[in-house]
Amino acid sequence: KKLGFDVLVGLDLDQQGFARTIEQFARTLDDADVALFFYAGHGLQMNEKNYLVSVNARLENEFLLSSETIELDAIVRLMESKVPVNLVFLDACRNNPLAENLRRSLAALKRGAMLGRGLARIEPQGRDTLIAFAAAPGQEANDGSDRNSPFTGALLRHLPKPGLEVSVMLKEVAADVRRDTRNSQRPQQL
């Protein structure tokens, strides 16, 4: 809000609340000049597609994945269809204990689906879309020991700096995260 954005907050959302919040977000994008989507929570990749996980997800069956998560590509495409400049900040590739449920289910069914670590690389379609990941593709992000993760903490420190270009700001965020995690986590931007 301090930076002039209209803010829609969703905390600890179940699947229905998550979908409702994304729908409200979509409506706020009409006539916007810039859209910013920030997500902190569990995420996973399956078959190189990224999913953001609702708090009531059980992830026991790959066929229920769409009813327990929201596909990241759908959110990015929605933003790109409505707004010329888009920023996506993802602190969503943490170690997800529920992913083990899905891994066991896939193994039991002898399914060839690939459940990867962290989030997969995503290519924005719009040339004015910037996606910042808390960790490199396939790498898990650190939750940290403070109120926020190292990525979110660094983002909160650097985002309010006046006159700082977004890509430069994200380089400063990445430097802080690498320092704070002793180079075990490397944020990336696309």
NORCOR-V425791 format. One record per residue. N is the residue number from 1. SS is DSSP state (alpha for helix, beta for strand, coil for the rest). OMEGA is omega in whole degrees, 0 to 359 (* if undefined). Layout:
BEGIN
n-><N & N>
ss-><SS & SS>
omega-><OMEGA & OMEGA>
END
This chain:
BEGIN
n-><1 & 2 & 3 & 4 & 5 & 6 & 7 & 8 & 9 & 10 & 11 & 12 & 13 & 14 & 15 & 16 & 17 & 18 & 19 & 20 & 21 & 22 & 23 & 24 & 25 & 26 & 27 & 28 & 29 & 30 & 31 & 32 & 33 & 34 & 35 & 36 & 37 & 38 & 39 & 40 & 41 & 42 & 43 & 44 & 45 & 46 & 47 & 48 & 49 & 50 & 51 & 52 & 53 & 54 & 55 & 56 & 57 & 58 & 59 & 60 & 61 & 62 & 63 & 64 & 65 & 66 & 67 & 68 & 69 & 70 & 71 & 72 & 73 & 74 & 75 & 76 & 77 & 78 & 79 & 80 & 81 & 82 & 83 & 84 & 85 & 86 & 87 & 88 & 89 & 90 & 91 & 92 & 93 & 94 & 95 & 96 & 97 & 98 & 99 & 100 & 101 & 102 & 103 & 104 & 105 & 106 & 107 & 108 & 109 & 110 & 111 & 112 & 113 & 114 & 115 & 116 & 117 & 118 & 119 & 120 & 121 & 122 & 123 & 124 & 125 & 126 & 127 & 128 & 129 & 130 & 131 & 132 & 133 & 134 & 135 & 136 & 137 & 138 & 139 & 140 & 141 & 142 & 143 & 144 & 145 & 146 & 147 & 148 & 149 & 150 & 151 & 152 & 153 & 154 & 155 & 156 & 157 & 158 & 159 & 160 & 161 & 162 & 163 & 164 & 165 & 166 & 167 & 168 & 169 & 170 & 171 & 172 & 173 & 174 & 175 & 176 & 177 & 178 & 179 & 180 & 181 & 182 & 183 & 184 & 185 & 186 & 187 & 188 & 189 & 190>
ss-><coil & coil & coil & coil & coil & coil & coil & coil & coil & coil & coil & coil & coil & coil & alpha & alpha & alpha & alpha & alpha & alpha & alpha & alpha & alpha & alpha & alpha & alpha & alpha & alpha & coil & coil & coil & coil & coil & beta & beta & beta & beta & beta & beta & beta & coil & coil & beta & beta & beta & beta & coil & coil & beta & beta & beta & beta & beta & coil & coil & coil & coil & coil & coil & coil & coil & alpha & alpha & alpha & alpha & alpha & alpha & alpha & beta & beta & beta & alpha & alpha & alpha & alpha & alpha & alpha & alpha & alpha & alpha & alpha & alpha & coil & coil & beta & beta & beta & beta & beta & beta & beta & coil & coil & beta & coil & coil & coil & coil & alpha & alpha & alpha & alpha & alpha & alpha & alpha & alpha & alpha & alpha & coil & coil & coil & coil & coil & coil & beta & beta & coil & coil & coil & coil & coil & coil & coil & coil & coil & coil & coil & coil & beta & beta & beta & beta & beta & coil & coil & coil & coil & coil & coil & coil & beta & coil & coil & coil & coil & coil & coil & coil & coil & alpha & alpha & alpha & alpha & alpha & alpha & alpha & alpha & alpha & alpha & coil & coil & coil & coil & coil & coil & alpha & alpha & alpha & alpha & alpha & alpha & alpha & alpha & alpha & alpha & alpha & alpha & alpha & alpha & alpha & coil & coil & coil & coil & coil & coil & coil & beta & beta & coil>
omega-><180 & 181 & 176 & 178 & 166 & 188 & 173 & 185 & 173 & 182 & 176 & 186 & 169 & 187 & 180 & 178 & 178 & 180 & 179 & 180 & 178 & 177 & 177 & 177 & 180 & 180 & 180 & 182 & 178 & 179 & 178 & 176 & 181 & 175 & 178 & 177 & 178 & 178 & 173 & 181 & 182 & 174 & 177 & 174 & 173 & 184 & 177 & 171 & 183 & 180 & 175 & 193 & 177 & 186 & 180 & 180 & 175 & 177 & 180 & 186 & 182 & 182 & 176 & 183 & 182 & 179 & 181 & 183 & 171 & 182 & 182 & 180 & 182 & 180 & 180 & 180 & 176 & 180 & 183 & 180 & 186 & 191 & 182 & 182 & 185 & 176 & 180 & 180 & 187 & 172 & 194 & 183 & 180 & 176 & 185 & 182 & 179 & 179 & 178 & 175 & 181 & 179 & 178 & 180 & 179 & 180 & 181 & 180 & 183 & 179 & 180 & 181 & 183 & 177 & 185 & 174 & 176 & 178 & 178 & 175 & 177 & 179 & 177 & 178 & 181 & 181 & 179 & 175 & 178 & 178 & 179 & 179 & 177 & 182 & 179 & 178 & 179 & 181 & 177 & 179 & 181 & 176 & 182 & 182 & 179 & 179 & 181 & 175 & 176 & 181 & 181 & 177 & 179 & 178 & 179 & 178 & 189 & 183 & 182 & 182 & 183 & 173 & 182 & 178 & 185 & 182 & 177 & 178 & 181 & 174 & 177 & 176 & 180 & 179 & 178 & 181 & 178 & 179 & 184 & 180 & 182 & 177 & 179 & 179 & 182 & 177 & 178 & 175 & 178 & *>
END
